[in-house]
Amino acid sequence: MAEQQSEAPVFDPIKLERLKVESEYPMEKDDFNELFYNGRYCEMAHINSKGYPIVTPMFYVVINDHVHLSSIKGYRYKVHALEKRPKMTVCIHNDGMILRHQKSILVVGQARVSDDEELRKKVHWTIIDKYWFDAVGDQRQAAFEAIHTPLRAIIEVIPEKIISWDFGKMVKAYDPGVWFKEAYNFPTPGGAADKKK
């Protein structure tokens, strides 16, 4: 994690009200790549059969520069909804507790739902490597068998538009880096981080 710089944020209500996120405050390329490929927090949005937007937290992995998600057919509605209405959005973000460190990526596009066995295996093993990296031996195989079930389908996000924003830049207090795990230093009532020894 980069060291926090001493720039004081500039809270300009007129500027913040009229900001153009995608053109004025995008993430730096290195920060974008770090968050896109190595982030953990992801929410997926789709439209259900009644026309409501539904937002769901998801595990995600990036393969061939596209976001891939795994979901269940039959007992979940999202796969069926996306097959009928493939428009979707994915938001990937960090866990920055300090406003100046909050960074996000929005991928707007179309869903491609796949039952291809090789793709399913690749995505599921990659999910285990990313989210259950501490599983070893029999536990690793058990994790794979738990998610690699016949009802699973892969949702690939075919991007039409990708935008990002860096809140630190919005308030003229950019700090480089993605600030992973910052939220684990939970704030005390006084606002300082409660550092565990």
C-alpha positions in Angstrom: 0.0 0.0 0.0 1.3 3.4 -0.9 1.9 6.0 1.8 -0.8 8.5 2.3 0.2 11.9 0.9 -0.4 15.1 2.7 -2.6 16.9 0.2 -5.7 18.4 1.9 -8.9 17.6 0.1 -10.7 20.4 -1.7 -14.5 20.1 -1.2 -15.9 22.4 -3.9 -19.7 21.9 -4.0 -20.1 23.5 -7.4 -17.4 21.4 -9.0 -18.6 18.2 -7.3 -22.1 18.9 -8.5 -21.1 19.3 -12.1 -18.3 16.7 -12.4 -18.0 14.5 -15.4 -16.7 11.3 -13.8 -15.6 9.4 -16.9 -13.7 12.3 -18.5 -12.5 14.3 -15.5 -11.7 11.7 -12.7 -10.8 8.3 -14.2 -8.5 6.0 -12.4 -4.8 6.0 -13.4 -4.0 3.0 -15.6 -1.9 1.2 -13.0 -4.6 1.6 -10.4 -7.3 0.5 -12.9 -5.4 -2.7 -13.8 -4.7 -3.5 -10.1 -8.4 -3.1 -9.2 -9.8 -4.7 -12.3 -7.7 -7.9 -12.2 -7.1 -8.3 -8.5 -10.2 -6.7 -6.8 -12.6 -8.8 -4.7 -15.7 -6.7 -4.4 -18.1 -6.9 -7.3 -21.8 -6.2 -7.7 -23.8 -7.3 -10.8 -27.0 -5.5 -11.9 -29.6 -6.9 -14.3 -33.3 -6.3 -15.0 -35.8 -8.9 -13.7 -39.0 -10.1 -15.4 -41.0 -7.4 -13.7 -38.7 -4.6 -14.9 -36.9 -4.0 -11.6 -33.1 -3.5 -11.4 -31.6 -6.3 -9.2 -28.2 -5.8 -7.7 -26.3 -8.9 -6.4 -22.8 -9.3 -4.9 -20.8 -11.8 -6.9 -17.5 -13.5 -7.1 -15.7 -12.5 -10.3 -12.7 -13.3 -12.3 -11.2 -11.8 -15.4 -10.3 -14.1 -18.3 -9.2 -12.7 -21.7 -9.9 -9.2 -20.3 -13.6 -9.9 -19.8 -15.4 -10.3 -16.4 -16.7 -13.8 -15.8 -19.3 -14.7 -13.1 -20.8 -18.1 -12.1 -24.4 -18.5 -11.2 -27.0 -21.3 -10.8 -29.8 -22.0 -13.2 -33.1 -23.1 -11.9 -32.8 -21.9 -8.3 -31.6 -18.4 -9.2 -33.3 -15.9 -11.5 -30.4 -13.9 -12.9 -29.3 -16.4 -15.5 -32.8 -16.8 -17.0 -33.4 -13.0 -16.8 -30.1 -12.4 -18.6 -30.9 -14.9 -21.3 -34.1 -12.9 -22.1 -32.7 -9.4 -21.4 -28.9 -9.5 -21.6 -28.2 -5.9 -20.7 -26.2 -5.8 -17.5 -23.7 -3.8 -15.5 -20.9 -4.8 -13.1 -19.3 -2.6 -10.5 -15.9 -3.5 -9.2 -14.6 -1.5 -6.3 -12.1 -1.4 -3.5 -12.7 -1.3 0.2 -11.2 2.1 0.9 -12.6 3.4 4.2 -11.1 6.9 3.6 -13.1 8.8 1.0 -10.0 9.9 -0.9 -9.0 6.2 -1.4 -12.4 5.0 -2.9 -12.0 3.8 -6.5 -14.5 2.0 -8.7 -14.9 0.6 -12.2 -18.2 0.3 -14.0 -18.5 -2.2 -16.9 -21.7 -1.8 -18.9 -22.5 -4.4 -21.5 -24.2 -7.5 -22.6 -24.3 -10.9 -20.9 -23.2 -14.0 -22.7 -24.4 -17.1 -20.9 -22.4 -20.3 -21.4 -22.7 -23.9 -20.4 -19.4 -24.8 -22.0 -17.7 -27.4 -19.7 -14.1 -26.2 -20.3 -15.0 -22.6 -19.6 -17.0 -23.6 -16.5 -14.0 -25.5 -15.2 -11.6 -22.6 -15.9 -13.8 -20.0 -14.3 -14.5 -22.2 -11.2 -10.9 -23.1 -10.6 -9.9 -19.4 -11.1 -12.6 -18.4 -8.5 -11.1 -20.9 -6.0 -7.6 -19.6 -6.7 -8.8 -16.1 -6.1 -11.3 -16.4 -3.2 -10.3 -19.7 -1.5 -6.6 -19.5 -2.0 -6.0 -20.9 1.5 -7.8 -24.2 0.6 -5.3 -27.0 0.0 -5.5 -30.7 -0.8 -8.8 -32.4 -0.2 -10.3 -29.0 0.8 -9.4 -27.5 -2.5 -11.1 -30.4 -4.4 -14.2 -30.2 -2.2 -14.5 -26.4 -2.9 -14.3 -27.1 -6.6 -17.0 -29.8 -6.4 -19.2 -27.5 -4.4 -19.3 -24.8 -7.1 -18.8 -26.9 -10.2 -22.3 -28.4 -10.3 -24.4 -29.3 -13.3 -26.8 -26.3 -12.7 -24.0 -23.7 -12.9 -23.6 -21.4 -15.9 -21.0 -18.8 -16.7 -21.9 -15.2 -17.3 -19.4 -13.4 -19.4 -19.7 -9.6 -19.6 -19.2 -8.3 -23.1 -18.3 -4.6 -22.4 -19.9 -1.8 -24.4 -18.7 0.9 -22.1 -16.2 1.0 -19.2 -15.8 4.0 -16.9 -13.9 4.4 -13.7 -13.6 7.0 -11.0 -11.2 8.0 -8.3 -12.7 10.0 -5.5 -9.3 11.3 -4.4 -9.0 13.0 -7.8 -12.5 14.5 -7.4 -11.4 16.4 -4.3 -7.8 17.0 -5.6 -6.3 14.6 -3.1 -5.2 11.7 -5.3 -3.2 9.0 -3.6 -1.7 6.3 -5.8 -2.6 2.7 -5.2 -5.8 0.7 -4.7 -5.8 0.5 -0.9 -6.9 -3.1 -0.6 -7.8 -4.2 3.0 -8.1 -0.7 4.3 -11.5 -1.5 5.6 -10.1 -4.1 8.0 -8.7 -1.3 10.1 -12.1 -0.4 11.4 -12.5 3.2 12.5 -12.9 4.1 16.2 -15.5 6.6 17.2 -12.9 9.3 17.1 -12.3 8.5 13.4 -8.7 7.1 13.7 -7.9 3.6 12.5 -7.9 1.0 15.3 -4.7 -0.8 14.4 -4.4 -4.4 15.6 -1.0 -5.3 17.0 
